[in-house]
Amino acid sequence: MNQPTVGIIMGSDSDLPTMKDAIAVCEEFSVVCSVAIVSAHRTPERMVEYAQTAHQRGLKVIIAGAGGAAHLPGMVASLTPLPVIGVPVPSRHLQGVDSLYSIVQMPAGIPVATVGIGNAKNAGLLAVQILAAHQPELLERVLQYRKTLSESVMKKQNQLEELGYQNYLNLNK
């Protein structure tokens, strides 16, 4: 098996239903990832060791999902030279707004790229794009993916024009 280049971590196993979308993107692009539960609050020593040694283990990008106080992405970013992408995980009480604010409001000097609440798919895509900047084969797959997205929109547009909006809505219920 190849060496993982993307580390996908989360503060709790309850974050996995959100983070699975980042894993699926890595799999779709044949990017090897490692997946781990690393809690900033319950396993701080593990978090420190994970972050400080990530680059030595061959990781190139870390995706960190967290809910609630959401300290994991920022703390990991403070401990690693690698790019960190934060995924605010929706919470029961505040629907992830608390997580978003916690992740996106990093102090100057410690950046965390932050995607929308619950949008681990975009985190996976951003990680793939970061890797693709230095891997021509992967860049071609990203370009093909983008082309497929565009073709999908144009197919829907053509269908909308042919059917009219009311029939289109009825067809796509």
N, C-alpha and C positions, 0 to 999 in steps of 0.2 A: 504494500500500500504506500502511496505517495505521502510525503510530508505535508501536514496541514499548513496552509498559508493564511487562513482566516480563522480566528478564534471567536466563537460565539458563546458568550457567557450571560448568565442571568442570576439575579439575586435569590430566586426561589424556583422550585419546580412548577409553581403555579403560573410562572411566566412563560413556560414552554409552549402552551397553545398559541401565544402571540409570536414567539421567537421561531416557531417551526417554519414560518414563511421565509425567513432569512436562510435557514438551512435548505429549504426547497430550491431557492434561487441558486445557492452555491452548487447544489446537485445538478440543476438544470444546465449550468455552465461548466460542469465537470471541475469545479474548484473544490479542492479537499479542505474540509473544515473540521475543527474539533469543537465539541459542545460540552459545556461544563456549568455546574451550579457553583457560583462563587459569590457569597454574600458579603457585602461591605460591612455589615453590622454583626452577623453571627459567626463569620469566619474571616476576620480581618487579616490574620497572618497569612491565610491561604490567598487572599486577594493580593496582598503585597507581593508574595512570592510569584504568583501567576503573572502579575503586571511587570515586575522587574525582570523576569526571565523570558518573557514572551518573544522578544526579538532573537534571543539566543536559541530558542526552540524552533526558529524558522518562520514564525508568524510574521505577516506583513501588515495585517489590519485586524483590529479587534472590534467586534460588534457587541455592545453591552446593553442588555435590556433590564430595566428596573422600574418598579412601581412605587407609589407612596413617596417617601423622602428621596428616593432615586439617587443615592450617592454613588452607586457603583460606577457609572460611566466617568464621572468627574474624578473620582479617586483613582481609577485605573489610568486615566489620562495623565494624572499628576505623577504617576510612577513609571510610565513607559514612554519611549521615544516614538512609538508607533502611532499612526492615526487611529483614533477611536470614534466610532459611530454610536451614538446613544439612541436607544429606542425607548420612548416613554410608554410604559405598559399601562393600559387602562386599569384604574382602580375602582373599587365598588362605590366609594363615597364621592369622589371628585372626578370620576371618569378619566383620569389620567392628566388632567390639567396641572395638578400638583407636580406630577412627574415631569411633565414638559418644562415647567418653569425651573425645576431643580436642575435639569440636565442642560437646558439651553443657556442659563445664566452663569456661565463659567467666567472666572476672572481672567483678565488679559494675561496672555502667556501660556495658558493651559486650554487650548481649544478642544471642543468636542463637537463634531458634526452631529447635528440632531435632526432626525426625521419626524414626521407627524406621529401623533399619538396612535399607537398600535400598528404602525406601518413598518413592520420588520421586513416586508418585501423590498421596500425602497432602501433599507439599510443593506440588504443583501446585494441589491443592484449597485449601490454606491461602492461597496467593497469590491465587487467584480470590476467596476470601472477603474478604481484605483489600481488594481492589479493589471488591468488591460493597458494602462499607460506604458507599461514596460514589457508587454507580452503581445506581439503582433497577432498570433493565432487567436488569443482571447479577445483582442480588439475587433477582429473580424466577426467573431460571434456576437459581440455587443452591437456592432453595426447591423448585422442580420436581424437581431432581436428588435432593434429600433425600426428597421424596415417593415418587419412583421406587424409592429404596433401601428404604423402608418397605414399599411394595407388594410388592417382591420377597421380602422376609423373610416377609410374611404369606402369600404364595402358597406358599412352601416349608412353612410351618407347616400350612397347610390340607392340603397333599399328605401331610405326615407323619402327620397325624391320620387321613386317609382310608386310607392304605396300611399304617400301622404301621411301626415303626422298621426291622424286618428287610427288608420289601419296599422301603421307601424307600432303604435302603442298597444293595440289589441294583439298583434302578432307576438310582441315581446313581453307579454305578461307572465 
